[in-house]
Amino acid sequence: REVRVRKPILRAAPEPGATARQRAAVEAAEAMTAEQSLQLVQRLFEDVEASSSWRAEDVLYFLREDLDGVSATTATTATGTATSLRAALHDQVIQTLDAPDPNGDFGKIVCVLRWLGAPLVPHLVAWLHLRRPLTPNLRRKVELMRRLSDSARVRLAAKSALADKGDITVARVEELSKLRAALLRDATAAAFDRALLKRRDQVTEKLQSWQSSAATAVVSYAVKRALKR
């Protein structure tokens, strides 16, 4: 409940002992199992959906402020590892990217993307491929990712997404085929991350949907080859 305060915990409650209590709370949260973390995140964002004054990006940003730099056991960006709690936020970040943003307030999410670091990169790359061609709601977000992301993979995927006209070509099929293989490698390296395997399934479904809509026999053949890999 503390994360709903509109300032980080330390600045909102600077009484003696606040630093030690926050460190203990953060280390306990980051020591949770994957299932416990998923349940916590689910309950937290269910409360956000029921609130008229809170947005998901606000809560993600406050979590980032309160957790960042407190636990000495986590070095997400540098090592490419993630605690269960941070990993449990990946799906919520993707949902937030998809949500309408009438105010154009994307700065908080950019900070969250950097905080979650390398473990989030495969999810972002898959999202950028799966959302092509981009809707007007997504173009500004993707443009900021192209300019500001710390990951070369994300910047390249964002650049390709911005240039996509929606044509189904052999080159596009090959991109998704490579993405499908990369997601399997990433999921395996992350102890068969269920979220990454789900994104791989989404890529497979997209390729399958192109089998009947391919404009030429060459593209149709490329899709069949991609699905066999």
Secondary structure, DSSP 8 states (H G I E B T S, - for coil): -GGGSSS-HHHH--STTHHHHHHHHHHHHHTS-HHHHHHHHHHHHHHHHT-SS--HHHHHHHHHHHHTTT-TT--HHHHS---HHHHHTHHHHHHHHHS--TT---HHHHHHHHHH-GGGHHHHHHHHHHT-S--HHHHHHHHHHHHH-S-HHHHHHHHHHHH--S---HHHHHHHHHHHHHHHHHHHHTTS-HHHHHHHHHHHHHHHHHHTT-SSHHHHHHHHHHHH-
